[in-house]
Amino acid sequence: MSWFDRNASVDGPGLLRDVLRLIARHPALDQAAPPLLQAACALTGATAAFYLLFDAPRVLLTEAIDPAHLPEDAALQAIAEALAGEFHLGTALPAPLAAQYRGWLIAPVRGKKQVVSLLALLFAGEMNVSDDKVALLLALLDALRVATTAARTDDRHQRLVHNQNEFVRITTHDLRQPLTVMKSIVGMIEAGMMSSDKLPGFMEKMSAGVNQMEFLVDNIQDAGRYDPETGFYEIQRAPVDLTELVRKIAGNYLRPAEKQELTVTVETGDDVPIIHADAVMLERAVTNLVDNAIKYTPNGGKIRVGVHRQAGDVVISVRDNGYGISPENARQLFTRHYRIRRREHNRVKGSGLGLFIVRSVAQQHDGTARVESVEGEGSTFFISIPLAGANLLHADADG
């Protein structure tokens, strides 16, 4: 049953009263948004409507329109980001909406850094939105903002609880093995059971254990502070030579004994510019990509680390000829704590945080992280950083 009668006359005070009652009784977005869409259509005479929350978590709620007839999320978000003011009324509609409707009213809901959601009303006939209706419509939009904030807060809380549980699991599981090995070696030394000729080998194992624990602790810390949504790290920009950074990481990376026949090469373009970025963050991201490639590529394989300029971006890539990744796994790889479960990876240690850090670092620089892979042939991971805005050396001077 509809909460609001499309054919009823709109009573301003009555509408606001009903909206307040709705939010008080049903603050959840999936419960509040549908009747608010009905009210918006009744208020403006719109034929259809939809409300889209882009992320954390993605929610799409519609009124009198098939979701399959909507444009891609990225196209809608780009349109909303370009709008000035609280709403826009116009006739320039994106495909496929342009074939069905004569105009639309689109109102973005903005977060701290970007548009987080949007309300769109679609008109098959004339659009007649008077000033008094605009005031009521803005009240409906405020109600959607309240429900959206509640939904995002609840999702953030659930993720924090999940991250806390994963943190406990990782620290108790992945730290236990190297600690156990080192404890055993120390015990043998103290008991006089270690011959001098075997000591160098065991000391190497202890050093590897320390490095493993240090890398894990660094990733746990970086995943928390670099997270674009919940992190506390303030990006520290300075001139960065990505070519030099990539060469240093690839050249200094210590490969484990069991991967000594694996080769790592560097390929760089001649036109890669110096950028204005956080060198520490980028070094952590590239190190995680190289570490992943080495861990998941069989000994004797080849890894190529590259940095090139592509159109308006500078792109860092790490390519391997390892086991490859299925499309299903590729879609989830950059989420926190996600690890692929397969027989070949049973002995590979990791927290599932490395690629999450890679994506977070890319996002902090207004860029993206992605993967291209073919199972059985290998994978290529990319960090794309736009040559625009704060990433340009002259950004501060221009600002």
CORNORJO-V128364 format. One record per backbone hydrogen bond with DSSP energy under -0.5 kcal/mol. NH is the residue of the N-H (numbers start at 1). CO is the residue of the C=O. Records with the same first field share a line. If there is no record, write none. Layout:
NH = CO, CO
This chain:
6 = 4
8 = 5
11 = 9
12 = 10
15 = 11
16 = 12
17 = 13
18 = 14
19 = 15
20 = 16
21 = 17
22 = 18
23 = 19
24 = 20
25 = 21
26 = 22
31 = 28
32 = 28
33 = 29
35 = 31
36 = 32
37 = 33
38 = 34
39 = 35
40 = 36
41 = 37
42 = 38
43 = 39
44 = 40
45 = 41
46 = 41
47 = 122
48 = 122
49 = 63
50 = 120
51 = 61
52 = 118
53 = 59
54 = 52, 116
55 = 116
59 = 53
61 = 51
63 = 49
69 = 66
70 = 67
76 = 72
77 = 73
78 = 74
79 = 75
80 = 76
81 = 77
82 = 78
83 = 79, 80
88 = 106
90 = 88, 104
93 = 91
97 = 94
98 = 94
99 = 96
100 = 97
101 = 97
102 = 123
103 = 123
104 = 90
105 = 121
106 = 88
107 = 119
109 = 117
110 = 108
111 = 114
116 = 109
117 = 109
118 = 52
119 = 107
120 = 50
121 = 105
122 = 48
123 = 103
128 = 44, 126
130 = 128
134 = 130
135 = 131
136 = 132
137 = 133
138 = 134
139 = 135
140 = 136
141 = 137
142 = 138
143 = 139
144 = 140
145 = 141
146 = 142
147 = 143
148 = 144
149 = 145
150 = 146
151 = 147
152 = 148
153 = 149
154 = 150
155 = 151
156 = 152
157 = 153
158 = 154
159 = 155
160 = 156
161 = 157
162 = 158
163 = 159
164 = 160
165 = 161
166 = 162
167 = 163
168 = 164
169 = 165
170 = 166
171 = 167
172 = 168
173 = 169
174 = 170
175 = 170
177 = 173
178 = 174
179 = 175
180 = 176
181 = 177
182 = 178
183 = 179
184 = 180
185 = 181
186 = 182
187 = 183
188 = 184
189 = 185
190 = 186
191 = 187
192 = 189
193 = 188
194 = 188
195 = 193
198 = 195
199 = 195
200 = 196
202 = 198
203 = 199
204 = 200
205 = 201
206 = 202
207 = 203
208 = 204
209 = 205
210 = 206
211 = 207
212 = 208
213 = 209
214 = 210
215 = 211
216 = 212
217 = 213
218 = 214
219 = 215
220 = 216
221 = 217
222 = 218
223 = 219
224 = 220
225 = 221
226 = 222
227 = 223
231 = 227
233 = 225
235 = 233
237 = 235
238 = 277
240 = 275
242 = 240
245 = 241
246 = 242
247 = 243
248 = 244
249 = 245
250 = 246
251 = 247
252 = 248
253 = 249
255 = 253
259 = 256
260 = 257
262 = 259
263 = 301
265 = 303
267 = 305
269 = 307
272 = 269
273 = 271
275 = 240
276 = 391
277 = 238, 275
279 = 277
282 = 278
283 = 279
284 = 280
285 = 281
286 = 282
287 = 283
288 = 284
289 = 285
290 = 286
291 = 287
292 = 288
293 = 289
294 = 290
295 = 291
296 = 292
297 = 293, 294
301 = 298
303 = 263
304 = 319
305 = 265, 303
306 = 304, 317
307 = 267
308 = 315
310 = 308, 313
313 = 310
314 = 385
315 = 308
316 = 383
317 = 306
318 = 381
319 = 304
320 = 379
321 = 302
323 = 296
330 = 326
331 = 327
332 = 329
333 = 329
335 = 332
337 = 352
338 = 335, 352
342 = 340
345 = 342
346 = 343
348 = 345
349 = 347
357 = 353
358 = 354
359 = 355
360 = 356
361 = 357
362 = 358
363 = 359
364 = 360
365 = 361, 362
366 = 363
367 = 362
368 = 384
370 = 382
372 = 380
374 = 378
376 = 323
377 = 374
378 = 374
379 = 320
380 = 372
381 = 318
382 = 370
383 = 316
384 = 368
385 = 314, 383
386 = 384
387 = 312
388 = 386
391 = 388
392 = 389
395 = 392
398 = 394
399 = 395
